[in-house]
Amino acid sequence: MYDVEHRELFAAIRAGRTVNNRDYMITSTMLGILAHMVCYTGQEITWEQAMKSTLDFSLPRYGWDVEPPVKPLPDGRYPSPMPGVTKFV
């Protein structure tokens, strides 16, 4: 599958054309976000609910000095999301 995509991309570059894969790229990205929401919450979430969600993965500020939102526990492991505890926004 990736070989075909690369051949198409390189052929388009050589021919001066663009390859527009936006529809399936947008859909697959949103599917990954929806899966994240479902796995973290343990809830059944519809596509429509996910699209209307106010969930925001962005940080309040970006920079090298920004504290990460999740830090390791004293034993060095990171906390795991708990389905049923994490809530859908």
N, CA, C and O atoms as a CHARMM CRD file, in Angstrom:
* protein
*
  356
    1    1 MET  N      0.82000  -1.17600   0.00000 PROA 1      0.00000
    2    1 MET  CA     0.00000   0.00000   0.00000 PROA 1      0.00000
    3    1 MET  C      0.87700   1.25700   0.00000 PROA 1      0.00000
    4    1 MET  O      0.61800   2.19500  -0.75500 PROA 1      0.00000
    5    2 TYR  N      1.89400   1.27600   0.83100 PROA 2      0.00000
    6    2 TYR  CA     2.73700   2.47500   0.89900 PROA 2      0.00000
    7    2 TYR  C      3.58800   2.63300  -0.35200 PROA 2      0.00000
    8    2 TYR  O      3.90100   3.75600  -0.75100 PROA 2      0.00000
    9    3 ASP  N      3.96500   1.52600  -0.97300 PROA 3      0.00000
   10    3 ASP  CA     4.73100   1.60700  -2.21400 PROA 3      0.00000
   11    3 ASP  C      3.93300   2.33100  -3.28900 PROA 3      0.00000
   12    3 ASP  O      4.47200   3.16900  -4.01300 PROA 3      0.00000
   13    4 VAL  N      2.66100   2.00800  -3.39100 PROA 4      0.00000
   14    4 VAL  CA     1.80700   2.64800  -4.39100 PROA 4      0.00000
   15    4 VAL  C      1.66400   4.14300  -4.07300 PROA 4      0.00000
   16    4 VAL  O      1.76300   4.98400  -4.96600 PROA 4      0.00000
   17    5 GLU  N      1.43400   4.46000  -2.80700 PROA 5      0.00000
   18    5 GLU  CA     1.31500   5.87200  -2.42900 PROA 5      0.00000
   19    5 GLU  C      2.58200   6.65000  -2.76600 PROA 5      0.00000
   20    5 GLU  O      2.51300   7.76600  -3.28200 PROA 5      0.00000
   21    6 HSD  N      3.73500   6.06200  -2.47500 PROA 6      0.00000
   22    6 HSD  CA     4.99500   6.75200  -2.76700 PROA 6      0.00000
   23    6 HSD  C      5.21400   6.90400  -4.26400 PROA 6      0.00000
   24    6 HSD  O      5.66700   7.95200  -4.72400 PROA 6      0.00000
   25    7 ARG  N      4.89600   5.86700  -5.02200 PROA 7      0.00000
   26    7 ARG  CA     5.04500   5.97400  -6.48700 PROA 7      0.00000
   27    7 ARG  C      4.15500   7.08600  -7.03300 PROA 7      0.00000
   28    7 ARG  O      4.58600   7.87300  -7.87600 PROA 7      0.00000
   29    8 GLU  N      2.90200   7.15100  -6.54700 PROA 8      0.00000
   30    8 GLU  CA     1.98000   8.19800  -6.99400 PROA 8      0.00000
   31    8 GLU  C      2.49300   9.58600  -6.60100 PROA 8      0.00000
   32    8 GLU  O      2.44000  10.52300  -7.39700 PROA 8      0.00000
   33    9 LEU  N      2.98600   9.70500  -5.37300 PROA 9      0.00000
   34    9 LEU  CA     3.50600  10.99500  -4.90700 PROA 9      0.00000
   35    9 LEU  C      4.70400  11.43300  -5.73200 PROA 9      0.00000
   36    9 LEU  O      4.75000  12.57400  -6.19300 PROA 9      0.00000
   37   10 PHE  N      5.67300  10.54700  -5.92700 PROA 10     0.00000
   38   10 PHE  CA     6.87900  10.91100  -6.68800 PROA 10     0.00000
   39   10 PHE  C      6.54300  11.21700  -8.14300 PROA 10     0.00000
   40   10 PHE  O      7.12000  12.13000  -8.73400 PROA 10     0.00000
   41   11 ALA  N      5.61600  10.46000  -8.72300 PROA 11     0.00000
   42   11 ALA  CA     5.20300  10.72900 -10.10300 PROA 11     0.00000
   43   11 ALA  C      4.53700  12.09900 -10.20400 PROA 11     0.00000
   44   11 ALA  O      4.76300  12.83800 -11.16300 PROA 11     0.00000
   45   12 ALA  N      3.71100  12.43600  -9.20100 PROA 12     0.00000
   46   12 ALA  CA     3.04600  13.74500  -9.20600 PROA 12     0.00000
   47   12 ALA  C      4.06700  14.86900  -9.06600 PROA 12     0.00000
   48   12 ALA  O      3.96100  15.89200  -9.74200 PROA 12     0.00000
   49   13 ILE  N      5.04900  14.68400  -8.19600 PROA 13     0.00000
   50   13 ILE  CA     6.08700  15.71100  -8.02000 PROA 13     0.00000
   51   13 ILE  C      6.83800  15.92600  -9.32300 PROA 13     0.00000
   52   13 ILE  O      7.07600  17.06200  -9.73200 PROA 13     0.00000
   53   14 ARG  N      7.20800  14.83800  -9.96800 PROA 14     0.00000
   54   14 ARG  CA     7.94900  14.94800 -11.23400 PROA 14     0.00000
   55   14 ARG  C      7.12300  15.60800 -12.33100 PROA 14     0.00000
   56   14 ARG  O      7.66000  16.30200 -13.19500 PROA 14     0.00000
   57   15 ALA  N      5.79900  15.38300 -12.28600 PROA 15     0.00000
   58   15 ALA  CA     4.91900  15.93500 -13.31600 PROA 15     0.00000
   59   15 ALA  C      4.40600  17.32700 -12.94300 PROA 15     0.00000
   60   15 ALA  O      3.70800  17.96100 -13.73500 PROA 15     0.00000
   61   16 GLY  N      4.74300  17.80400 -11.75000 PROA 16     0.00000
   62   16 GLY  CA     4.28500  19.12400 -11.33300 PROA 16     0.00000
   63   16 GLY  C      2.82200  19.14500 -10.89200 PROA 16     0.00000
   64   16 GLY  O      2.19600  20.20500 -10.86600 PROA 16     0.00000
   65   17 ARG  N      2.27900  17.98100 -10.54600 PROA 17     0.00000
   66   17 ARG  CA     0.89400  17.88800 -10.07900 PROA 17     0.00000
   67   17 ARG  C      0.86600  17.77800  -8.55300 PROA 17     0.00000
   68   17 ARG  O      1.87900  17.48900  -7.91400 PROA 17     0.00000
   69   18 THR  N     -0.29700  18.01100  -8.00000 PROA 18     0.00000
   70   18 THR  CA    -0.46200  17.80500  -6.56600 PROA 18     0.00000
   71   18 THR  C     -1.27100  16.53600  -6.32400 PROA 18     0.00000
   72   18 THR  O     -2.09200  16.14000  -7.15100 PROA 18     0.00000
   73   19 VAL  N     -1.03200  15.91700  -5.20100 PROA 19     0.00000
   74   19 VAL  CA    -1.80900  14.75800  -4.77800 PROA 19     0.00000
   75   19 VAL  C     -2.65900  15.23800  -3.61100 PROA 19     0.00000
   76   19 VAL  O     -2.13500  15.70300  -2.59800 PROA 19     0.00000
   77   20 ASN  N     -3.96200  15.12300  -3.75900 PROA 20     0.00000
   78   20 ASN  CA    -4.86500  15.61300  -2.72200 PROA 20     0.00000
   79   20 ASN  C     -5.52100  14.41600  -2.03700 PROA 20     0.00000
   80   20 ASN  O     -6.47000  13.83100  -2.56100 PROA 20     0.00000
   81   21 ASN  N     -5.01100  14.06200  -0.87200 PROA 21     0.00000
   82   21 ASN  CA    -5.55000  12.94900  -0.09100 PROA 21     0.00000
   83   21 ASN  C     -6.30200  13.44100   1.13700 PROA 21     0.00000
   84   21 ASN  O     -6.45800  12.70000   2.10800 PROA 21     0.00000
   85   22 ARG  N     -6.76100  14.66100   1.10200 PROA 22     0.00000
   86   22 ARG  CA    -7.31000  15.27300   2.31500 PROA 22     0.00000
   87   22 ARG  C     -8.47600  14.50600   2.90900 PROA 22     0.00000
   88   22 ARG  O     -8.55700  14.38100   4.13100 PROA 22     0.00000
   89   23 ASP  N     -9.38600  13.98600   2.08700 PROA 23     0.00000
   90   23 ASP  CA   -10.58100  13.34000   2.64000 PROA 23     0.00000
   91   23 ASP  C    -10.23200  12.13900   3.50700 PROA 23     0.00000
   92   23 ASP  O    -10.69600  12.04600   4.64300 PROA 23     0.00000
   93   24 TYR  N     -9.42900  11.22400   2.99300 PROA 24     0.00000
   94   24 TYR  CA    -9.13200  10.04800   3.80200 PROA 24     0.00000
   95   24 TYR  C     -8.14600  10.37200   4.92000 PROA 24     0.00000
   96   24 TYR  O     -8.14000   9.69700   5.95000 PROA 24     0.00000
   97   25 MET  N     -7.31400  11.39400   4.73400 PROA 25     0.00000
   98   25 MET  CA    -6.39400  11.78400   5.81000 PROA 25     0.00000
   99   25 MET  C     -7.14900  12.42500   6.97400 PROA 25     0.00000
  100   25 MET  O     -6.84200  12.15800   8.13500 PROA 25     0.00000
  101   26 ILE  N     -8.12600  13.26100   6.66900 PROA 26     0.00000
  102   26 ILE  CA    -8.94800  13.87700   7.71200 PROA 26     0.00000
  103   26 ILE  C     -9.75000  12.81000   8.44200 PROA 26     0.00000
  104   26 ILE  O     -9.81800  12.80700   9.67100 PROA 26     0.00000
  105   27 THR  N    -10.35100  11.91100   7.68700 PROA 27     0.00000
  106   27 THR  CA   -11.16600  10.85600   8.28600 PROA 27     0.00000
  107   27 THR  C    -10.32400   9.93300   9.15500 PROA 27     0.00000
  108   27 THR  O    -10.74500   9.58000  10.25700 PROA 27     0.00000
  109   28 SER  N     -9.15100   9.53700   8.68800 PROA 28     0.00000
  110   28 SER  CA    -8.32100   8.62500   9.48300 PROA 28     0.00000
  111   28 SER  C     -7.77700   9.31600  10.72800 PROA 28     0.00000
  112   28 SER  O     -7.63400   8.67400  11.76900 PROA 28     0.00000
  113   29 THR  N     -7.47300  10.59800  10.64600 PROA 29     0.00000
  114   29 THR  CA    -7.01900  11.33200  11.82300 PROA 29     0.00000
  115   29 THR  C     -8.13500  11.42600  12.85900 PROA 29     0.00000
  116   29 THR  O     -7.90700  11.20700  14.04900 PROA 29     0.00000
  117   30 MET  N     -9.35000  11.75500  12.39600 PROA 30     0.00000
  118   30 MET  CA   -10.48000  11.84500  13.32100 PROA 30     0.00000
  119   30 MET  C    -10.80200  10.48400  13.92100 PROA 30     0.00000
  120   30 MET  O    -11.20800  10.41000  15.08100 PROA 30     0.00000
  121   31 LEU  N    -10.63300   9.41900  13.17100 PROA 31     0.00000
  122   31 LEU  CA   -10.85700   8.07800  13.70100 PROA 31     0.00000
  123   31 LEU  C     -9.87600   7.78400  14.83300 PROA 31     0.00000
  124   31 LEU  O    -10.25000   7.17500  15.83600 PROA 31     0.00000
  125   32 GLY  N     -8.62500   8.21300  14.67500 PROA 32     0.00000
  126   32 GLY  CA    -7.63400   8.04000  15.73700 PROA 32     0.00000
  127   32 GLY  C     -8.00600   8.82500  16.98800 PROA 32     0.00000
  128   32 GLY  O     -7.83400   8.33300  18.10300 PROA 32     0.00000
  129   33 ILE  N     -8.51700  10.04700  16.81100 PROA 33     0.00000
  130   33 ILE  CA    -8.94600  10.86100  17.95100 PROA 33     0.00000
  131   33 ILE  C    -10.15400  10.21300  18.62900 PROA 33     0.00000
  132   33 ILE  O    -10.22500  10.16000  19.85700 PROA 33     0.00000
  133   34 LEU  N    -11.09900   9.72200  17.83300 PROA 34     0.00000
  134   34 LEU  CA   -12.27500   9.04600  18.38400 PROA 34     0.00000
  135   34 LEU  C    -11.86600   7.79900  19.16100 PROA 34     0.00000
  136   34 LEU  O    -12.39200   7.55400  20.24700 PROA 34     0.00000
  137   35 ALA  N    -10.94900   7.01700  18.63200 PROA 35     0.00000
  138   35 ALA  CA   -10.46600   5.81700  19.32800 PROA 35     0.00000
  139   35 ALA  C     -9.80600   6.19800  20.65300 PROA 35     0.00000
  140   35 ALA  O     -9.99500   5.51800  21.66200 PROA 35     0.00000
  141   36 HSD  N     -9.04100   7.27300  20.65000 PROA 36     0.00000
  142   36 HSD  CA    -8.41100   7.78400  21.87300 PROA 36     0.00000
  143   36 HSD  C     -9.48000   8.11200  22.90800 PROA 36     0.00000
  144   36 HSD  O     -9.35200   7.73400  24.07200 PROA 36     0.00000
  145   37 MET  N    -10.52900   8.80900  22.49400 PROA 37     0.00000
  146   37 MET  CA   -11.60300   9.19500  23.39600 PROA 37     0.00000
  147   37 MET  C    -12.30500   7.96300  23.97200 PROA 37     0.00000
  148   37 MET  O    -12.58900   7.91100  25.16800 PROA 37     0.00000
  149   38 VAL  N    -12.57900   6.98700  23.13300 PROA 38     0.00000
  150   38 VAL  CA   -13.27100   5.77000  23.56700 PROA 38     0.00000
  151   38 VAL  C    -12.39700   4.96500  24.53400 PROA 38     0.00000
  152   38 VAL  O    -12.87500   4.51600  25.57600 PROA 38     0.00000
  153   39 CYS  N    -11.13900   4.78400  24.19600 PROA 39     0.00000
  154   39 CYS  CA   -10.24600   3.99400  25.05100 PROA 39     0.00000
  155   39 CYS  C    -10.00000   4.66300  26.39400 PROA 39     0.00000
  156   39 CYS  O     -9.93000   3.98000  27.41600 PROA 39     0.00000
  157   40 TYR  N     -9.86800   5.97200  26.41400 PROA 40     0.00000
  158   40 TYR  CA    -9.58900   6.67200  27.66300 PROA 40     0.00000
  159   40 TYR  C    -10.81000   6.73300  28.57200 PROA 40     0.00000
  160   40 TYR  O    -10.66700   6.70200  29.79500 PROA 40     0.00000
  161   41 THR  N    -12.01500   6.82000  27.99600 PROA 41     0.00000
  162   41 THR  CA   -13.20800   6.98000  28.81400 PROA 41     0.00000
  163   41 THR  C    -13.94400   5.67400  29.07400 PROA 41     0.00000
  164   41 THR  O    -14.64200   5.54700  30.08100 PROA 41     0.00000
  165   42 GLY  N    -13.79800   4.70700  28.18300 PROA 42     0.00000
  166   42 GLY  CA   -14.56500   3.47200  28.29100 PROA 42     0.00000
  167   42 GLY  C    -16.01000   3.65600  27.86600 PROA 42     0.00000
  168   42 GLY  O    -16.83800   2.76700  28.06800 PROA 42     0.00000
  169   43 GLN  N    -16.31600   4.79800  27.28300 PROA 43     0.00000
  170   43 GLN  CA   -17.67400   5.09300  26.85100 PROA 43     0.00000
  171   43 GLN  C    -17.84600   4.80400  25.36600 PROA 43     0.00000
  172   43 GLN  O    -16.88700   4.84600  24.59500 PROA 43     0.00000
  173   44 GLU  N    -19.08300   4.51200  24.98000 PROA 44     0.00000
  174   44 GLU  CA   -19.40800   4.42100  23.56300 PROA 44     0.00000
  175   44 GLU  C    -19.64300   5.83900  23.07800 PROA 44     0.00000
  176   44 GLU  O    -20.50500   6.54100  23.60700 PROA 44     0.00000
  177   45 ILE  N    -18.89200   6.26400  22.08400 PROA 45     0.00000
  178   45 ILE  CA   -18.97600   7.63300  21.57300 PROA 45     0.00000
  179   45 ILE  C    -19.23000   7.55900  20.07400 PROA 45     0.00000
  180   45 ILE  O    -18.50400   6.88000  19.34900 PROA 45     0.00000
  181   46 THR  N    -20.24700   8.24800  19.61900 PROA 46     0.00000
  182   46 THR  CA   -20.56300   8.24500  18.19300 PROA 46     0.00000
  183   46 THR  C    -19.67100   9.23300  17.45200 PROA 46     0.00000
  184   46 THR  O    -19.05100  10.10900  18.05400 PROA 46     0.00000
  185   47 TRP  N    -19.62200   9.07300  16.15600 PROA 47     0.00000
  186   47 TRP  CA   -18.86700   9.99600  15.30500 PROA 47     0.00000
  187   47 TRP  C    -19.38400  11.41800  15.50900 PROA 47     0.00000
  188   47 TRP  O    -18.59500  12.35600  15.62500 PROA 47     0.00000
  189   48 GLU  N    -20.71300  11.58100  15.55400 PROA 48     0.00000
  190   48 GLU  CA   -21.31000  12.89500  15.71800 PROA 48     0.00000
  191   48 GLU  C    -20.93000  13.51500  17.06500 PROA 48     0.00000
  192   48 GLU  O    -20.63100  14.70700  17.13100 PROA 48     0.00000
  193   49 GLN  N    -20.93900  12.72100  18.13600 PROA 49     0.00000
  194   49 GLN  CA   -20.52700  13.23200  19.44800 PROA 49     0.00000
  195   49 GLN  C    -19.06800  13.67200  19.42500 PROA 49     0.00000
  196   49 GLN  O    -18.71900  14.71400  19.98100 PROA 49     0.00000
  197   50 ALA  N    -18.22500  12.88500  18.78700 PROA 50     0.00000
  198   50 ALA  CA   -16.80700  13.23000  18.70900 PROA 50     0.00000
  199   50 ALA  C    -16.60200  14.51700  17.91300 PROA 50     0.00000
  200   50 ALA  O    -15.77500  15.35200  18.28000 PROA 50     0.00000
  201   51 MET  N    -17.34400  14.67400  16.84000 PROA 51     0.00000
  202   51 MET  CA   -17.19800  15.87200  16.01600 PROA 51     0.00000
  203   51 MET  C    -17.66600  17.12900  16.75600 PROA 51     0.00000
  204   51 MET  O    -17.15800  18.22000  16.49900 PROA 51     0.00000
  205   52 LYS  N    -18.62900  16.98500  17.66900 PROA 52     0.00000
  206   52 LYS  CA   -19.13900  18.12700  18.42700 PROA 52     0.00000
  207   52 LYS  C    -18.39300  18.33400  19.74200 PROA 52     0.00000
  208   52 LYS  O    -18.69000  19.27700  20.47700 PROA 52     0.00000
  209   53 SER  N    -17.44500  17.48000  20.04400 PROA 53     0.00000
  210   53 SER  CA   -16.73600  17.54600  21.31500 PROA 53     0.00000
  211   53 SER  C    -15.91900  18.83000  21.44400 PROA 53     0.00000
  212   53 SER  O    -15.45400  19.39900  20.45700 PROA 53     0.00000
  213   54 THR  N    -15.76300  19.26000  22.68200 PROA 54     0.00000
  214   54 THR  CA   -14.91800  20.42300  22.95700 PROA 54     0.00000
  215   54 THR  C    -13.54000  19.99700  23.47000 PROA 54     0.00000
  216   54 THR  O    -12.76300  20.83300  23.93100 PROA 54     0.00000
  217   55 LEU  N    -13.24000  18.70500  23.39200 PROA 55     0.00000
  218   55 LEU  CA   -11.94400  18.18900  23.83100 PROA 55     0.00000
  219   55 LEU  C    -10.82300  18.92200  23.10400 PROA 55     0.00000
  220   55 LEU  O    -10.87300  19.10200  21.88800 PROA 55     0.00000
  221   56 ASP  N     -9.83100  19.33600  23.84600 PROA 56     0.00000
  222   56 ASP  CA    -8.73300  20.12200  23.29100 PROA 56     0.00000
  223   56 ASP  C     -7.41400  19.52200  23.76300 PROA 56     0.00000
  224   56 ASP  O     -7.15600  19.46100  24.96500 PROA 56     0.00000
  225   57 PHE  N     -6.58500  19.08100  22.83400 PROA 57     0.00000
  226   57 PHE  CA    -5.29700  18.47900  23.16100 PROA 57     0.00000
  227   57 PHE  C     -4.17200  19.50800  23.23000 PROA 57     0.00000
  228   57 PHE  O     -3.03600  19.15900  23.55200 PROA 57     0.00000
  229   58 SER  N     -4.47200  20.76000  22.93500 PROA 58     0.00000
  230   58 SER  CA    -3.40800  21.76100  22.89400 PROA 58     0.00000
  231   58 SER  C     -2.98200  22.17800  24.30300 PROA 58     0.00000
  232   58 SER  O     -3.75000  22.08400  25.26100 PROA 58     0.00000
  233   59 LEU  N     -1.75100  22.63500  24.39300 PROA 59     0.00000
  234   59 LEU  CA    -1.22400  23.14800  25.65500 PROA 59     0.00000
  235   59 LEU  C     -1.60100  24.61700  25.78000 PROA 59     0.00000
  236   59 LEU  O     -1.83700  25.27800  24.76900 PROA 59     0.00000
  237   60 PRO  N     -1.66100  25.14400  27.00800 PROA 60     0.00000
  238   60 PRO  CA    -1.96800  26.56700  27.17200 PROA 60     0.00000
  239   60 PRO  C     -0.90000  27.45800  26.53500 PROA 60     0.00000
  240   60 PRO  O     -1.18600  28.56600  26.08300 PROA 60     0.00000
  241   61 ARG  N      0.33800  26.94900  26.50800 PROA 61     0.00000
  242   61 ARG  CA     1.45600  27.70500  25.93600 PROA 61     0.00000
  243   61 ARG  C      2.48700  26.70100  25.45000 PROA 61     0.00000
  244   61 ARG  O      2.64800  25.63100  26.03800 PROA 61     0.00000
  245   62 TYR  N      3.18000  27.04400  24.38500 PROA 62     0.00000
  246   62 TYR  CA     4.22100  26.17700  23.85000 PROA 62     0.00000
  247   62 TYR  C      5.58900  26.81200  24.04700 PROA 62     0.00000
  248   62 TYR  O      5.74300  28.02400  23.90000 PROA 62     0.00000
  249   63 GLY  N      6.56900  26.00200  24.37500 PROA 63     0.00000
  250   63 GLY  CA     7.92300  26.49200  24.55200 PROA 63     0.00000
  251   63 GLY  C      8.77200  25.42200  25.22100 PROA 63     0.00000
  252   63 GLY  O      8.24400  24.45300  25.76600 PROA 63     0.00000
  253   64 TRP  N     10.08300  25.59800  25.17900 PROA 64     0.00000
  254   64 TRP  CA    10.99100  24.61800  25.76200 PROA 64     0.00000
  255   64 TRP  C     10.89100  24.58500  27.28800 PROA 64     0.00000
  256   64 TRP  O     11.27300  23.59900  27.91800 PROA 64     0.00000
  257   65 ASP  N     10.38500  25.64900  27.86900 PROA 65     0.00000
  258   65 ASP  CA    10.29900  25.73500  29.32300 PROA 65     0.00000
  259   65 ASP  C      8.92300  25.33600  29.87200 PROA 65     0.00000
  260   65 ASP  O      8.69200  25.45900  31.07500 PROA 65     0.00000
  261   66 VAL  N      8.02300  24.87200  29.03700 PROA 66     0.00000
  262   66 VAL  CA     6.67200  24.50100  29.46100 PROA 66     0.00000
  263   66 VAL  C      6.70100  23.16900  30.21700 PROA 66     0.00000
  264   66 VAL  O      7.34400  22.21000  29.79100 PROA 66     0.00000
  265   67 GLU  N      6.00200  23.13600  31.32900 PROA 67     0.00000
  266   67 GLU  CA     5.88400  21.90200  32.10500 PROA 67     0.00000
  267   67 GLU  C      4.95000  20.94200  31.37100 PROA 67     0.00000
  268   67 GLU  O      3.88400  21.36100  30.91900 PROA 67     0.00000
  269   68 PRO  N      5.31800  19.67600  31.24300 PROA 68     0.00000
  270   68 PRO  CA     4.44100  18.72500  30.56600 PROA 68     0.00000
  271   68 PRO  C      3.17500  18.49000  31.38400 PROA 68     0.00000
  272   68 PRO  O      3.22800  18.51400  32.61400 PROA 68     0.00000
  273   69 PRO  N      2.03100  18.26400  30.72300 PROA 69     0.00000
  274   69 PRO  CA     0.78700  18.06500  31.45200 PROA 69     0.00000
  275   69 PRO  C      0.75100  16.74300  32.22500 PROA 69     0.00000
  276   69 PRO  O      0.02400  16.62500  33.21200 PROA 69     0.00000
  277   70 VAL  N      1.52000  15.76100  31.79100 PROA 70     0.00000
  278   70 VAL  CA     1.58900  14.46600  32.48200 PROA 70     0.00000
  279   70 VAL  C      3.05100  14.20600  32.82400 PROA 70     0.00000
  280   70 VAL  O      3.92800  14.27200  31.96300 PROA 70     0.00000
  281   71 LYS  N      3.29100  13.91300  34.08500 PROA 71     0.00000
  282   71 LYS  CA     4.65800  13.66900  34.54500 PROA 71     0.00000
  283   71 LYS  C      4.76800  12.24700  35.07100 PROA 71     0.00000
  284   71 LYS  O      3.76900  11.66300  35.49400 PROA 71     0.00000
  285   72 PRO  N      5.97600  11.68000  35.05000 PROA 72     0.00000
  286   72 PRO  CA     6.13400  10.31400  35.55200 PROA 72     0.00000
  287   72 PRO  C      5.89200  10.23100  37.06000 PROA 72     0.00000
  288   72 PRO  O      6.09500  11.19500  37.79800 PROA 72     0.00000
  289   73 LEU  N      5.45700   9.06500  37.48500 PROA 73     0.00000
  290   73 LEU  CA     5.28500   8.79100  38.90800 PROA 73     0.00000
  291   73 LEU  C      6.65700   8.61300  39.54600 PROA 73     0.00000
  292   73 LEU  O      7.65300   8.55200  38.82500 PROA 73     0.00000
  293   74 PRO  N      6.74500   8.52700  40.86800 PROA 74     0.00000
  294   74 PRO  CA     8.05400   8.36600  41.53100 PROA 74     0.00000
  295   74 PRO  C      8.84900   7.14800  41.03300 PROA 74     0.00000
  296   74 PRO  O     10.07900   7.15700  41.06400 PROA 74     0.00000
  297   75 ASP  N      8.14800   6.10800  40.57700 PROA 75     0.00000
  298   75 ASP  CA     8.85900   4.91700  40.08600 PROA 75     0.00000
  299   75 ASP  C      9.28600   5.04300  38.62500 PROA 75     0.00000
  300   75 ASP  O      9.85100   4.10400  38.06400 PROA 75     0.00000
  301   76 GLY  N      9.02100   6.19400  38.00400 PROA 76     0.00000
  302   76 GLY  CA     9.43900   6.42600  36.62700 PROA 76     0.00000
  303   76 GLY  C      8.38800   6.06900  35.59300 PROA 76     0.00000
  304   76 GLY  O      8.53100   6.42600  34.42300 PROA 76     0.00000
  305   77 ARG  N      7.34200   5.37700  35.99700 PROA 77     0.00000
  306   77 ARG  CA     6.27900   5.03000  35.05500 PROA 77     0.00000
  307   77 ARG  C      5.28700   6.18500  34.94500 PROA 77     0.00000
  308   77 ARG  O      5.14000   6.98100  35.87300 PROA 77     0.00000
  309   78 TYR  N      4.61900   6.26500  33.81500 PROA 78     0.00000
  310   78 TYR  CA     3.60900   7.29400  33.62300 PROA 78     0.00000
  311   78 TYR  C      2.24100   6.73500  33.99100 PROA 78     0.00000
  312   78 TYR  O      1.96900   5.55400  33.77100 PROA 78     0.00000
  313   79 PRO  N      1.37300   7.59000  34.55600 PROA 79     0.00000
  314   79 PRO  CA     0.03200   7.10700  34.90300 PROA 79     0.00000
  315   79 PRO  C     -0.74900   6.73300  33.64300 PROA 79     0.00000
  316   79 PRO  O     -0.59600   7.34800  32.58800 PROA 79     0.00000
  317   80 SER  N     -1.58200   5.71800  33.78500 PROA 80     0.00000
  318   80 SER  CA    -2.41000   5.26500  32.67100 PROA 80     0.00000
  319   80 SER  C     -3.81500   5.81400  32.81500 PROA 80     0.00000
  320   80 SER  O     -4.33300   5.92300  33.92700 PROA 80     0.00000
  321   81 PRO  N     -4.43300   6.16000  31.69800 PROA 81     0.00000
  322   81 PRO  CA    -5.82600   6.59200  31.77300 PROA 81     0.00000
  323   81 PRO  C     -6.67800   5.39900  32.22600 PROA 81     0.00000
  324   81 PRO  O     -6.38500   4.25400  31.88000 PROA 81     0.00000
  325   82 MET  N     -7.70600   5.66800  32.98400 PROA 82     0.00000
  326   82 MET  CA    -8.57200   4.61100  33.50100 PROA 82     0.00000
  327   82 MET  C     -9.95900   4.73400  32.87400 PROA 82     0.00000
  328   82 MET  O    -10.70300   5.66300  33.18800 PROA 82     0.00000
  329   83 PRO  N    -10.30900   3.80300  31.99300 PROA 83     0.00000
  330   83 PRO  CA   -11.65700   3.85600  31.41600 PROA 83     0.00000
  331   83 PRO  C    -12.69200   3.84300  32.53800 PROA 83     0.00000
  332   83 PRO  O    -12.59100   3.07000  33.49100 PROA 83     0.00000
  333   84 GLY  N    -13.67900   4.70700  32.40300 PROA 84     0.00000
  334   84 GLY  CA   -14.70200   4.83300  33.42600 PROA 84     0.00000
  335   84 GLY  C    -14.39100   5.91900  34.43300 PROA 84     0.00000
  336   84 GLY  O    -15.29400   6.40700  35.11300 PROA 84     0.00000
  337   85 VAL  N    -13.13000   6.30800  34.54300 PROA 85     0.00000
  338   85 VAL  CA   -12.72900   7.39300  35.44500 PROA 85     0.00000
  339   85 VAL  C    -12.55400   8.67500  34.63900 PROA 85     0.00000
  340   85 VAL  O    -13.04300   9.73900  35.01900 PROA 85     0.00000
  341   86 THR  N    -11.84200   8.54800  33.51100 PROA 86     0.00000
  342   86 THR  CA   -11.67400   9.67900  32.60100 PROA 86     0.00000
  343   86 THR  C    -13.02700   9.98000  31.97500 PROA 86     0.00000
  344   86 THR  O    -13.72700   9.05800  31.55500 PROA 86     0.00000
  345   87 LYS  N    -13.40800  11.24200  31.90500 PROA 87     0.00000
  346   87 LYS  CA   -14.72700  11.62600  31.40200 PROA 87     0.00000
  347   87 LYS  C    -14.62900  12.22100  30.00300 PROA 87     0.00000
  348   87 LYS  O    -13.65400  12.88700  29.65500 PROA 87     0.00000
  349   88 PHE  N    -15.66300  11.96400  29.21600 PROA 88     0.00000
  350   88 PHE  CA   -15.77400  12.51100  27.87100 PROA 88     0.00000
  351   88 PHE  C    -16.18800  13.97300  27.97200 PROA 88     0.00000
  352   88 PHE  O    -17.08900  14.31700  28.73600 PROA 88     0.00000
  353   89 VAL  N    -15.53000  14.83200  27.20100 PROA 89     0.00000
  354   89 VAL  CA   -15.82300  16.27300  27.21700 PROA 89     0.00000
  355   89 VAL  C    -16.64900  16.61500  25.99700 PROA 89     0.00000
  356   89 VAL  O    -17.01200  17.77500  25.80300 PROA 89     0.00000
